[in-house]
Amino acid sequence: MKSKIFKNLDEQIDILKSRGLIISDEDNAKQILFRENYFFINGYRHMFTTTDKDKFISGTTFEELYATFVFDRRIRNIVFKYILIIENNIKSIMSYQLSRKYGFKDKDYLNPDNFTQDSAKSRQVFDILNKMKRQIRVNGRQHSATLHYLSNYGYIPMWILVKVLSFGIISELFCILKYEDQNEIAKLYNTDVETLSIYLSLLANFRNLCAHEDILYDHRTNREIPNNEYHSILNISKNDEGEYAYGKNDLYAIILIMKKMLSDGEFRDIIFEIGYEIDILDSKVDIVPLNSILNKIGFPNNWREIVDL
């Protein structure tokens, strides 16, 4: 089995140049590679490569490659910020609905009888409730709010517990609720149970990617959101299989989810912030047309029109 070996900064520069990247200021490029990591910067080369994936399009500069890296970081931070808003909202809604119906003490709201009785999901119910109980044991005395309730009342209400639950657990929790509870929550977002379940799964996936500073712009999830009115209204193009080419399991799918789950003001803000970063990238990258960049991200050319729908 082949193994990768360490390359010093000079060798890293030589590799990039051998692949056709123009580097006019090698000292500056070395400083950037030293601070940001060659592996991560090189991860954006696919935006600028030819059919020979090891070769850059003739004329591509290091500045363009780095601008794409910075763009992805800024977009990642923006998306993360608004996913956190949705995360807080869904946690608040779920804790309110379940506490109101089943009680606010953990011995009450963690009762298996409060969740789906589908025998096919019995193991899933058991596993998720155990995850939540483990969070009480492990984190209960490490956070001021949970510690306050444990010390003064001997229990942690759900509206406090959700603060220490991951978005992934919240997404799983929604899937084991009784259908009537799922439906009540889904109606608040003007959608159905299955669709909201998929929305939460994709949001949790992108949230983790953002939190760990992974590459965002060309990320695709295994699950896809169902077709909705926005795919049709925006006249998003279709692939050879007749499926929408954008807005299904990519970053634009997250934008379509946010259209459903953010307030109008919050949604306008994220579209403005992303548009600002796209305009900056467009001013710094000449070798690749903007439409190609947008499509690589998963954005249709008329992506901004979503804000007025």
C-alpha positions as CSV (number, residue, x, y, z in Angstrom):
1,M,0.0,0.0,0.0
2,K,1.3,3.4,-0.9
3,S,1.8,6.0,1.8
4,K,1.9,9.7,1.7
5,I,5.2,11.3,2.9
6,F,5.8,14.7,4.4
7,K,6.4,17.5,1.9
8,N,8.0,20.8,3.1
9,L,6.7,24.2,1.9
10,D,9.1,24.3,-1.1
11,E,8.0,20.9,-2.2
12,Q,4.3,21.8,-1.9
13,I,4.9,24.9,-4.0
14,D,6.7,22.8,-6.6
15,I,3.8,20.3,-6.8
16,L,1.3,23.1,-7.4
17,K,3.4,24.7,-10.1
18,S,4.0,21.3,-11.7
19,R,0.2,21.0,-12.1
20,G,0.1,24.3,-13.9
21,L,-0.8,26.7,-11.0
22,I,0.6,30.2,-11.5
23,I,2.3,31.4,-8.2
24,S,3.7,34.9,-8.6
25,D,4.5,35.5,-4.9
26,E,6.0,32.2,-3.5
27,D,6.8,33.7,-0.1
28,N,3.2,34.7,0.4
29,A,2.0,31.4,-0.9
30,K,4.2,29.6,1.6
31,Q,2.9,31.6,4.5
32,I,-0.7,30.8,3.5
33,L,0.1,27.1,3.1
34,F,1.8,27.1,6.4
35,R,-1.1,28.7,8.2
36,E,-4.0,27.1,6.4
37,N,-2.7,23.6,5.5
38,Y,-1.7,22.5,2.0
39,F,-4.2,19.6,2.1
40,F,-7.2,21.9,2.7
41,I,-6.2,24.5,0.2
42,N,-5.5,21.8,-2.4
43,G,-9.0,20.5,-1.7
44,Y,-10.4,23.4,-3.8
45,R,-8.4,22.6,-6.9
46,H,-11.4,20.7,-8.5
47,M,-13.0,24.1,-9.2
48,F,-10.0,24.8,-11.5
49,T,-8.9,21.5,-13.0
50,T,-9.3,20.2,-16.5
51,T,-10.5,16.7,-17.5
52,D,-7.0,15.7,-16.2
53,K,-7.8,16.2,-12.5
54,D,-4.1,16.7,-11.7
55,K,-3.8,19.7,-14.0
56,F,-5.1,23.3,-13.4
57,I,-6.9,25.2,-16.2
58,S,-4.2,27.2,-18.0
59,G,-3.9,30.6,-16.4
60,T,-5.2,29.6,-12.9
61,T,-3.5,31.6,-10.2
62,F,-2.7,30.7,-6.6
63,E,-4.7,33.8,-5.6
64,E,-7.8,32.4,-7.2
65,L,-7.4,29.1,-5.5
66,Y,-7.0,30.8,-2.1
67,A,-9.9,33.1,-2.8
68,T,-12.1,30.0,-3.2
69,F,-10.8,28.6,0.1
70,V,-11.6,31.8,1.9
71,F,-15.0,32.0,0.2
72,D,-15.9,28.5,1.4
73,R,-14.8,29.4,4.9
74,R,-17.0,32.5,5.0
75,I,-20.0,30.7,3.5
76,R,-19.5,27.9,6.0
77,N,-19.6,30.4,8.9
78,I,-22.8,32.1,7.5
79,V,-24.6,28.8,7.0
80,F,-23.5,27.6,10.4
81,K,-24.9,30.7,12.0
82,Y,-28.3,30.2,10.5
83,I,-28.4,26.5,11.1
84,L,-27.9,27.3,14.8
85,I,-30.9,29.5,14.7
86,I,-33.0,26.7,13.3
87,E,-31.5,24.2,15.8
88,N,-32.5,26.5,18.7
89,N,-36.0,26.9,17.3
90,I,-36.7,23.2,16.8
91,K,-35.3,22.4,20.2
92,S,-37.5,25.0,21.8
93,I,-40.6,23.8,19.9
94,M,-40.0,20.1,20.6
95,S,-39.3,20.6,24.3
96,Y,-42.4,22.8,24.7
97,Q,-44.7,20.4,22.9
98,L,-43.4,17.3,24.7
99,S,-43.2,19.0,28.1
100,R,-46.8,20.3,27.8
101,K,-48.1,16.9,26.8
102,Y,-46.0,14.5,28.9
103,G,-44.6,16.4,31.8
104,F,-41.4,18.4,32.4
105,K,-39.4,16.0,34.6
106,D,-37.0,13.7,32.8
107,K,-38.7,10.6,34.4
108,D,-41.9,11.8,32.7
109,Y,-40.8,12.9,29.2
110,L,-38.3,10.1,28.8
111,N,-41.0,7.4,29.4
112,P,-40.9,5.0,26.4
113,D,-44.8,5.1,26.3
114,N,-44.6,8.7,25.0
115,F,-42.9,7.6,21.8
116,T,-43.9,5.6,18.8
117,Q,-45.1,2.1,19.6
118,D,-44.1,0.8,16.2
119,S,-42.3,-2.5,16.9
120,A,-39.9,-1.9,14.0
121,K,-38.6,1.2,15.8
122,S,-38.5,-0.2,19.4
123,R,-34.7,-0.6,19.3
124,Q,-34.3,2.9,17.9
125,V,-36.5,4.3,20.7
126,F,-34.4,2.5,23.3
127,D,-31.1,3.7,21.8
128,I,-32.2,7.4,21.5
129,L,-33.7,7.5,25.0
130,N,-30.5,6.0,26.4
131,K,-28.4,8.7,24.5
132,M,-30.5,11.4,26.2
133,K,-30.2,9.8,29.6
134,R,-26.5,9.5,29.1
135,Q,-26.3,13.3,28.4
136,I,-28.0,13.9,31.7
137,R,-25.4,11.7,33.5
138,V,-22.4,13.0,31.6
139,N,-23.2,16.6,31.1
140,G,-25.7,17.3,33.8
141,R,-23.2,18.7,36.2
142,Q,-20.9,20.3,33.6
143,H,-23.3,23.0,32.5
144,S,-24.5,25.8,34.8
145,A,-28.2,25.5,33.7
146,T,-28.4,21.7,34.1
147,L,-26.4,21.8,37.3
148,H,-28.8,24.4,38.7
149,Y,-31.8,22.2,38.2
150,L,-30.1,19.0,39.4
151,S,-28.8,20.7,42.5
152,N,-32.0,22.6,43.4
153,Y,-34.8,20.4,42.0
154,G,-33.3,17.0,41.4
155,Y,-34.3,16.8,37.8
156,I,-33.6,18.5,34.4
157,P,-36.6,19.8,32.5
158,M,-36.6,19.1,28.8
159,W,-36.3,22.8,27.8
160,I,-32.9,22.7,29.6
161,L,-31.8,19.3,28.5
162,V,-32.1,20.2,24.8
163,K,-29.3,22.7,25.3
164,V,-26.8,19.8,25.7
165,L,-28.3,17.6,23.0
166,S,-26.7,17.5,19.6
167,F,-28.7,18.4,16.5
168,G,-28.2,14.8,15.4
169,I,-29.9,13.5,18.5
170,I,-32.7,16.0,18.1
171,S,-33.1,14.8,14.5
172,E,-33.3,11.2,15.7
173,L,-35.7,12.2,18.5
174,F,-38.2,13.6,16.0
175,C,-38.2,10.3,14.1
176,I,-39.4,8.4,17.2
177,L,-42.1,10.7,18.3
178,K,-45.7,9.6,18.0
179,Y,-47.1,10.5,14.6
180,E,-49.6,13.0,16.1
181,D,-46.7,14.8,17.9
182,Q,-44.6,14.8,14.7
183,N,-47.5,16.2,12.7
184,E,-48.2,19.0,15.1
185,I,-44.6,20.1,14.9
186,A,-44.4,19.7,11.1
187,K,-47.5,21.8,10.6
188,L,-45.7,24.7,12.3
189,Y,-43.3,24.7,9.3
190,N,-46.1,24.2,6.8
191,T,-44.7,20.8,5.8
192,D,-45.4,17.1,6.4
193,V,-43.7,14.7,8.8
194,E,-41.5,12.8,6.3
195,T,-40.3,16.0,4.7
196,L,-39.4,17.6,8.1
197,S,-37.6,14.4,9.1
198,I,-35.4,14.7,5.9
199,Y,-34.9,18.5,6.5
200,L,-33.6,17.8,10.0
201,S,-31.3,15.1,8.8
202,L,-29.7,17.3,6.2
203,L,-29.4,20.2,8.5
204,A,-27.6,18.0,11.1
205,N,-25.3,16.7,8.4
206,F,-24.3,20.2,7.2
207,R,-24.1,21.5,10.8
208,N,-21.5,18.9,11.6
209,L,-19.6,19.7,8.5
210,C,-19.6,23.4,9.3
211,A,-18.6,22.8,12.9
212,H,-15.6,20.8,11.9
213,E,-14.5,23.2,9.1
214,D,-14.8,20.6,6.4
215,I,-15.2,21.6,2.7
216,L,-18.7,22.9,2.2
217,Y,-19.1,24.2,-1.4
218,D,-19.3,20.8,-3.2
219,H,-20.7,18.7,-0.3
220,R,-23.6,16.4,-1.2
221,T,-25.6,14.3,1.2
222,N,-26.9,10.8,0.7
223,R,-30.5,11.8,1.3
224,E,-32.4,14.2,-0.9
225,I,-35.2,16.6,0.0
226,P,-38.5,16.1,-1.8
227,N,-39.3,18.2,-4.8
228,N,-41.2,21.4,-3.7
229,E,-42.8,24.4,-5.2
230,Y,-39.5,26.3,-5.3
231,H,-37.8,23.8,-7.6
232,S,-40.7,24.4,-10.1
233,I,-41.1,28.1,-9.7
234,L,-37.3,28.7,-10.2
235,N,-37.4,26.4,-13.2
236,I,-34.4,24.6,-12.0
237,S,-32.8,22.5,-14.7
238,K,-33.1,18.7,-14.7
239,N,-30.4,16.0,-15.3
240,D,-30.5,13.2,-17.8
241,E,-32.6,11.1,-15.3
242,G,-35.3,13.9,-15.2
243,E,-34.4,14.9,-11.6
244,Y,-33.7,18.4,-10.6
245,A,-30.0,19.1,-10.9
246,Y,-29.8,21.5,-8.0
247,G,-31.5,22.0,-4.6
248,K,-31.8,18.3,-3.7
249,N,-28.8,17.2,-1.6
250,D,-26.5,20.2,-2.0
251,L,-26.0,23.6,-0.4
252,Y,-28.9,25.0,-2.2
253,A,-31.1,22.3,-0.7
254,I,-30.1,23.8,2.7
255,I,-31.2,27.2,1.3
256,L,-34.6,25.8,0.3
257,I,-34.9,24.2,3.8
258,M,-34.1,27.6,5.4
259,K,-36.8,29.2,3.3
260,K,-39.2,27.0,5.1
261,M,-37.7,27.1,8.6
262,L,-36.3,30.6,9.1
263,S,-38.3,33.8,9.5
264,D,-38.7,36.1,6.5
265,G,-36.2,38.5,7.9
266,E,-33.6,35.9,8.8
267,F,-33.9,34.4,5.3
268,R,-33.4,37.7,3.6
269,D,-30.3,38.2,5.8
270,I,-28.7,34.9,4.8
271,I,-29.4,35.4,1.1
272,F,-27.8,38.9,1.3
273,E,-24.8,37.6,3.2
274,I,-24.2,34.7,0.8
275,G,-24.7,37.0,-2.2
276,Y,-22.1,39.4,-0.8
277,E,-19.5,36.6,-0.6
278,I,-20.4,35.3,-4.1
279,D,-19.9,38.8,-5.5
280,I,-16.5,39.1,-3.8
281,L,-15.4,35.7,-5.2
282,D,-16.6,36.7,-8.6
283,S,-14.4,39.7,-8.5
284,K,-11.3,37.6,-7.6
285,V,-11.8,34.6,-9.9
286,D,-11.4,35.2,-13.6
287,I,-10.4,31.8,-15.0
288,V,-13.8,30.1,-14.2
289,P,-17.2,31.7,-15.1
290,L,-19.4,32.6,-12.2
291,N,-22.2,30.3,-13.4
292,S,-19.8,27.4,-13.3
293,I,-18.9,28.3,-9.7
294,L,-22.5,28.5,-8.7
295,N,-23.4,25.2,-10.3
296,K,-20.5,23.5,-8.5
297,I,-21.9,24.8,-5.3
298,G,-25.4,23.5,-6.3
299,F,-26.9,26.9,-7.0
300,P,-29.0,27.5,-10.1
301,N,-28.0,30.7,-12.0
302,N,-31.2,32.5,-10.7
303,W,-30.6,31.4,-7.1
304,R,-31.3,34.8,-5.6
305,E,-34.9,34.9,-6.8
306,I,-35.8,32.6,-3.9
307,V,-35.8,35.5,-1.6
308,D,-38.9,37.1,-3.1
309,L,-41.0,33.9,-3.5
